[in-house]
């Protein structure tokens, strides 16, 4: 089935914009590396990196502003699957996983893997058992779907209460991590760093809703996946002489077994 010209042009524009964004990010990191070699204080480097990235995210949020309810709540239902996966991946690689799960594995070792499996399994269950039906239903939220499916206003209230409770618990960890990261990069106090980080989140999401959040998360995914993969490949090259560590694990597996 051929892709409509408008959709094809939309995807080409996305490829072009995010390709330029990736190149710009690599150049920014290279420039900061040069400034570090020239003696620029690390605190200023961290502040510059944080400020520039937050400004980019805020710019995406402002340019994605909309008053259309469908665009605001579900990004117009026209986000390509590839970019939707990137946005979902950025959502998964949040502070809770980027910091919390890494810390769990460091402290608990193999036992900490249970948190990773549960976290990832939950995303898979939602993607396979809930998201397709919610999209087909055409609603905006899970409580809307439950209320219409079972014809129960009380179930809508219960679903909304459960969503708010779970989101609140998760949000506390996210907000705390925002304060820690901002403080670490800029040297600001925790309270000020918290308000600065929350201000950036507000600008990124308030004006454009899910539309702004989706495109901002795609931009965040590019940064985070590079932050994940590049150091691992560099360490693997240093230790094994090959950038992909999975292909060098055969000898270690034989020693274990």
Secondary structure, 3 states (H helix, E strand, C coil): CCCCHHHHHHHHHHHHHHHHHHHHHHHHHHHHHHHHHCCCCHHHHHHHHHHHHHHHHHHHHHHCCCCCHHHHHHHHHCCCHHHHHHHHHHHHCCHHHHHHHHHHHHHHHHHHHHHHHHHHHHHHHHHHHHHHHHHHHCCCCHHHHHHHHHCCHHHHHHHHHHHHHHHHHHHHHHHHHHHHHHHHHHCCCHHHHHHHHHHHHHHHHHCCHHHHHHHHHHHHHHHHHHHHHHHHHHHHHHHHCCCCHHHHCHHHHHHHC
